[in-house]
Amino acid sequence: MVKVKICGITNMNDALLAAEYGADFLGFIVDIEKSEDSLSRSVARDLIMQVPLEITPVMVTYLNKASDVVELARFVKPMAIQFHADITVGEIGKIRKALPKMKIIKAVHVTGEKAIDEAKKFEDYADYILLDSKSKGKIGGTGKTHNWNISRKIVEKCKKPVILAGGLNPENVLDAVRIVKPFGVDVNSGVKSSPRKKDADKMERFIAEARKGD
């Protein structure tokens, strides 16, 4: 069954609805000023503490220094960390040593064939590779799709599970799953009703459509 991550959760109502509809991962964007869905570390921790046990809460960060990431993660207490900025494999290694039970998701931006090598570079250090779009200075939450044929090649060549993100919504996620055949899919803007608020109907349809591709 295709796994589903709902990202940009800012409130408990959206978190509980996503869980009710069958989401597997919830993404909490922490201390990222560029994102309209950014949360303070205190709010993120409070929300994560209330997430149902069957859900994996993910802390999304732009931090790239191990010491900063470890300090933040120990405060927020997620089950997984998603790195959206550039971070070296060496820094990820330090984080793994400090937080051995933490799952690591490394975002790779699919701007061309070079994304294949980038994904391969991190496959020995991350638990999941997340494929996202990049547009107009934004490296996530763009609402734009990328070349799914390249994403499919990464799924075929990468030995770690691949999560597809970037411009997905209830109308296109089934096609995306059928073309790319990812381990999971990730959505934020595609299920919003307004800034910092999810649309319950869109979330429910997105999850149902994603799983029709199994």
Summary of the structure (lengths in Angstrom):
residues: 214
radius of gyration: 15.7
end to end distance: 5.9
largest distance: 42.0
contacts: 748
relative contact order: 0.17
helix: 39%
strand: 22%
